[in-house]
Amino acid sequence: MALILVADDEIGIREFLAETLEGDGHEVVQAKDGAVAAKLLDERSFDLLVTDLKMPHLGGLELLRKLAAEQPEVQVIVLTAHASVTTAVAAMKLGAFDYLEKPLPDPDALVLLAGRALERRGLLDLKAGAKRVGSGDIQLSYGDPAMAPVIDAIEKVARTSATVLLLGKSGTGKEVAARTIHELSDRKSGPFLAVNCAALTETLLESELFGHERGAFTGASERRRGRIELCDGGSFFLDEVGELKPELQAKLLRVIQERRFERVGGTQSVESNVRWIAATNRDLREDIASGRFREDLYHRLAVFPIRLPPLCERPRDLLPIAEQLLVRISGQLGRRPLKLSDAAARKIAAWH
């Protein structure tokens, strides 16, 4: 829920705006003109201002100038009955997020635009707090309140050496969270290596993790160091750890406990100082009850569990992530950056 200030000298429009935004779950304060709005902005910390451009005493452009100088993080949507290019450009230059045409904007358009403005406000808040919440061009969160405890947990555990278990459905950002933990840790100068436990057969996965000696199996023409060995001093991410077979679960338990292992086909003990981060979309407690997963391994992995909520529980993150993905895909295809149309954004926002 955001705190929104609505400023308009026409009571019918003002109440329409307030009721529409309150219906979307926000707290709304009304101002009958620009002077009252300026006073309220001095008294309270608002997330969004929705203001008419032409009002008695003080207009919307003057309010924009005030916010640009004093509270640049507050997002602004302007209302104008004169939706000319000149008016829009003037408002945008002063920092307005966007504008809507009067007399009464479409309620869905208002809710969508307010949501986008608040998404940007959330991103600005995170930047102002110097929070690292993502890796590369896709962030873990753009400021949705549902992600605040997740971000706090990541920041806390990153500074320790504790093993982390990331829980959540496919696509919730578990690998991005794992990379973020690594980047915020004192191991950030070391390697970050990842293995998807569901993507390889048991034999290939064992060799990938532990390496093998020459002649260990058909085709093993030379010694090969495994990823755990190569990750010494860094962070190792085990994605879909719930898919590990029982024999590999036992071997992994020993590595975590003792920080040593043998390559496949070898007898020499190899040491590796690794920080473990695991992830799963399964309910491992149910798997323990059914005998699919070792309880002792679960307790070794779940020293610090973090649940990542799905996008349906963090709606403010939805459109920014979609837009960033679209920009990245455009680049991969050699096209100019594409943007979502309002119709497409509404369709995505309404999806389950």
C-alpha positions in Angstrom: 0.0 0.0 0.0 1.3 3.4 -1.0 0.5 6.9 0.4 -0.8 9.1 -2.5 -1.7 12.8 -2.6 -4.4 13.8 -5.0 -4.5 17.6 -5.8 -7.4 19.0 -7.9 -9.7 22.0 -7.4 -12.6 20.2 -8.9 -14.2 18.1 -6.2 -15.8 15.6 -8.5 -12.6 14.7 -10.2 -10.6 14.7 -6.9 -13.0 12.2 -5.3 -13.1 10.1 -8.4 -9.3 9.8 -8.4 -9.3 9.1 -4.6 -11.9 6.4 -4.8 -10.2 4.7 -7.8 -6.8 4.6 -6.0 -8.3 3.6 -2.7 -10.1 0.8 -4.5 -6.6 -0.5 -5.5 -5.6 -0.6 -1.9 -3.7 2.7 -1.4 -4.1 5.4 1.2 -5.1 8.7 -0.4 -5.0 12.2 0.9 -6.9 15.0 -1.0 -5.9 18.6 -1.5 -8.3 21.2 -2.9 -5.6 23.3 -4.5 -1.9 23.6 -5.0 -1.3 25.6 -1.8 -2.9 22.9 0.4 -0.9 20.2 -1.6 2.4 22.0 -0.9 1.6 22.2 2.8 0.8 18.5 2.9 4.0 17.6 1.1 5.9 19.5 3.8 4.2 17.6 6.5 4.1 14.0 5.2 6.2 11.6 3.1 4.1 10.7 0.0 5.0 8.1 -2.5 3.0 9.6 -5.4 1.4 12.9 -6.3 -1.5 13.0 -8.8 -2.0 16.6 -9.6 -3.9 18.9 -11.9 -1.8 21.3 -13.9 -4.1 24.3 -13.5 -5.2 25.1 -9.9 -5.8 28.2 -7.8 -2.8 29.6 -5.8 -0.3 27.1 -7.0 -0.3 25.0 -10.2 1.0 21.5 -10.9 4.2 22.7 -12.6 5.0 24.7 -9.4 4.5 21.6 -7.3 6.7 19.7 -9.7 9.5 22.2 -9.2 9.1 22.0 -5.5 9.4 18.2 -5.5 12.3 18.3 -7.9 14.2 20.5 -5.4 13.1 18.9 -2.1 11.8 15.4 -2.7 12.9 14.1 -6.1 12.0 10.5 -5.1 8.3 11.3 -5.0 6.7 10.3 -8.3 4.2 12.6 -10.1 1.4 12.0 -12.5 -0.1 15.2 -13.9 -3.7 15.7 -15.2 -4.4 18.1 -18.0 -7.3 19.1 -20.1 -4.7 20.4 -22.6 -2.8 17.3 -23.5 -0.5 19.0 -25.9 3.0 18.0 -26.6 4.2 21.3 -25.1 2.4 20.7 -21.8 3.5 17.1 -21.6 7.2 17.9 -22.4 7.2 20.7 -19.8 5.9 18.4 -17.1 8.3 15.6 -18.0 11.3 18.0 -18.0 10.4 18.9 -14.4 10.4 15.2 -13.4 6.8 14.0 -14.0 6.4 10.3 -14.5 3.6 10.6 -17.0 0.3 12.5 -17.6 -3.4 11.7 -18.1 -6.1 13.6 -19.9 -9.1 15.1 -18.1 -12.0 15.3 -17.4 -12.1 11.7 -16.1 -9.3 9.3 -17.0 -10.1 5.7 -17.5 -9.9 4.0 -14.1 -7.9 1.0 -15.3 -5.4 3.4 -17.0 -5.1 5.4 -13.8 -4.4 2.3 -11.7 -1.9 0.9 -14.2 0.0 4.2 -14.5 0.0 4.7 -10.7 1.4 1.2 -10.3 4.2 1.9 -12.8 5.0 5.1 -11.0 5.2 3.3 -7.7 7.4 0.6 -9.1 9.8 3.3 -10.1 9.5 4.9 -6.6 10.4 1.5 -5.2 13.5 1.2 -7.4 14.6 4.7 -6.4 14.2 3.8 -2.7 16.4 0.7 -3.2 19.1 2.7 -5.0 19.0 5.4 -2.3 19.5 2.8 0.3 22.5 1.4 -1.7 20.9 -2.1 -1.7 22.2 -4.6 -4.2 19.2 -6.7 -5.2 20.2 -8.1 -8.5 22.8 -9.3 -10.8 23.4 -8.1 -14.4 20.5 -6.6 -16.3 17.7 -8.4 -14.4 17.1 -7.5 -10.8 15.7 -9.7 -8.1 13.2 -6.9 -7.0 12.1 -3.5 -8.0 10.8 -2.5 -4.6 7.7 -4.6 -4.0 7.0 -4.7 -0.2 6.6 -8.5 -0.3 10.3 -8.7 -1.2 11.6 -6.5 1.7 12.1 -9.4 4.1 13.8 -11.4 1.4 16.2 -8.6 0.6 16.9 -8.1 4.3 17.5 -11.9 4.8 19.9 -11.9 1.8 21.9 -9.0 3.1 22.2 -10.5 6.6 23.2 -14.0 5.5 25.6 -12.8 2.8 27.9 -11.5 5.4 28.2 -14.9 7.1 29.5 -18.2 5.9 26.1 -20.0 6.6 24.7 -22.5 4.1 21.6 -21.1 2.4 18.6 -23.0 1.1 16.5 -21.0 -1.4 12.9 -22.2 -1.6 10.3 -21.2 -4.3 8.6 -22.1 -7.5 10.5 -22.2 -10.8 11.1 -18.7 -12.1 11.0 -16.8 -8.8 14.7 -15.8 -9.1 16.5 -18.3 -7.0 19.7 -18.2 -9.1 19.6 -14.4 -9.1 19.3 -14.5 -5.3 22.2 -17.0 -5.1 24.4 -14.7 -7.2 23.4 -11.7 -5.1 24.4 -13.5 -1.9 27.8 -14.3 -3.5 28.3 -10.7 -4.7 27.6 -9.3 -1.2 29.8 -11.8 0.5 33.5 -11.7 1.3 33.9 -14.4 -1.3 32.9 -12.1 -4.2 36.4 -12.2 -5.6 36.2 -16.0 -5.8 34.3 -18.1 -8.3 30.6 -18.6 -8.4 29.8 -21.9 -10.0 26.4 -23.5 -10.5 25.1 -27.0 -11.3 21.5 -27.9 -12.1 21.0 -31.3 -10.4 18.0 -32.1 -12.6 19.8 -31.5 -15.9 22.3 -34.3 -15.9 22.2 -38.1 -15.4 23.5 -39.4 -12.1 26.8 -40.5 -13.6 27.5 -37.3 -15.4 26.4 -35.2 -12.4 28.8 -37.1 -10.1 31.7 -36.5 -12.5 30.6 -32.8 -12.9 30.6 -32.3 -9.1 33.6 -34.3 -8.0 35.7 -34.7 -11.1 37.3 -38.1 -12.1 40.6 -39.8 -12.5 41.9 -41.2 -15.8 40.4 -44.5 -16.6 37.6 -44.1 -14.1 35.0 -45.0 -16.8 34.8 -45.5 -20.5 35.9 -42.3 -22.2 37.8 -40.9 -19.1 41.1 -40.5 -21.0 42.6 -38.0 -18.5 42.1 -36.6 -15.0 39.4 -34.0 -14.7 38.8 -31.6 -11.8 35.2 -31.3 -10.7 33.3 -28.1 -10.2 33.5 -28.3 -6.4 37.3 -28.4 -6.6 37.4 -25.5 -9.1 35.1 -23.5 -6.8 37.6 -23.4 -3.9 37.3 -20.1 -2.1 34.0 -19.2 -3.8 30.3 -20.0 -3.7 28.7 -23.2 -5.1 25.1 -23.1 -6.2 23.2 -26.4 -6.3 20.0 -25.7 -8.3 17.1 -28.2 -8.0 19.0 -30.0 -5.2 15.8 -32.0 -4.4 16.4 -34.0 -7.6 19.7 -35.6 -6.3 19.7 -39.4 -6.1 20.3 -41.1 -2.7 23.9 -42.1 -3.4 24.8 -38.5 -4.4 23.0 -37.1 -1.4 25.3 -39.2 0.8 28.4 -38.0 -1.0 27.2 -34.3 -0.9 26.6 -34.6 2.9 30.2 -35.7 3.4 31.6 -32.8 1.4 29.5 -30.3 3.3 30.5 -31.8 6.6 34.2 -32.5 6.0 35.1 -30.2 3.1 36.8 -33.1 1.4 36.0 -35.7 -1.2 37.5 -38.1 -3.7 37.3 -37.8 -7.5 35.4 -40.6 -9.3 37.7 -43.5 -9.6 40.3 -42.0 -7.2 41.4 -42.6 -3.6 43.2 -39.4 -2.9 41.3 -36.9 -0.7 40.7 -33.5 -2.2 39.9 -30.4 0.0 37.8 -27.5 -1.1 36.6 -24.5 0.9 33.2 -23.8 -0.6 30.2 -21.7 0.5 27.1 -23.7 -0.3 23.9 -22.3 -1.6 21.1 -24.7 -2.7 17.7 -24.2 -4.2 14.6 -26.3 -4.8 11.0 -26.0 -5.9 10.1 -29.2 -4.1 8.8 -29.6 -0.5 11.8 -31.3 1.0 10.0 -32.1 4.2 7.5 -34.2 2.3 10.4 -35.8 0.4 12.0 -36.7 3.8 8.7 -38.2 5.0 8.5 -40.3 1.8 12.2 -41.4 2.0 13.2 -39.5 -1.2 15.5 -37.0 0.6 17.9 -37.5 3.5 16.9 -35.6 6.7 20.5 -35.1 7.8 21.4 -33.5 4.4 18.3 -31.3 4.6 19.4 -29.9 8.0 22.9 -29.3 6.6 21.4 -27.3 3.7 18.6 -25.5 5.5 20.9 -23.6 8.0 19.4 -20.4 6.6 16.3 -21.0 4.5 14.9 -18.1 2.4 11.5 -18.4 0.6 11.2 -16.4 -2.6 7.5 -15.4 -3.3 6.1 -15.9 -6.8 5.3 -12.9 -8.9 1.6 -13.2 -8.1 2.5 -12.2 -4.6 4.8 -9.3 -5.6 2.8 -7.4 -8.3 5.0 -4.3 -8.3 8.0 -6.3 -9.6 6.0 -7.8 -12.5 6.1 -5.1 -15.1 9.6 -3.9 -14.5 11.0 -7.4 -14.8 8.9 -8.0 -18.0 10.2 -4.7 -19.4 13.9 -5.5 -18.6 13.5 -8.9 -20.2 12.1 -7.4 -23.3 15.0 -5.0 -23.5 17.5 -7.8 -23.1 15.7 -10.0 -25.7 15.6 -7.1 -28.1 19.4 -6.7 -27.8 19.9 -10.5 -28.4 17.9 -10.2 -31.6 19.8 -7.2 -32.7 16.7 -4.9 -32.5 16.2 -1.5 -31.0 14.8 -1.7 -27.4 11.2 -2.6 -27.5 8.6 -1.4 -24.9 5.3 -2.9 -23.7 2.2 -1.3 -24.9 -0.4 -0.3 -22.3 -2.6 -3.1 -23.5 0.1 -5.6 -23.2 1.1 -4.3 -19.7 -2.6 -4.6 -18.6 -2.7 -8.2 -20.0 0.4 -9.2 -18.1 -0.6 -7.5 -14.9 -4.0 -9.3 -15.0 -2.5 -12.8 -15.6 -2.5 -15.3 -12.7 
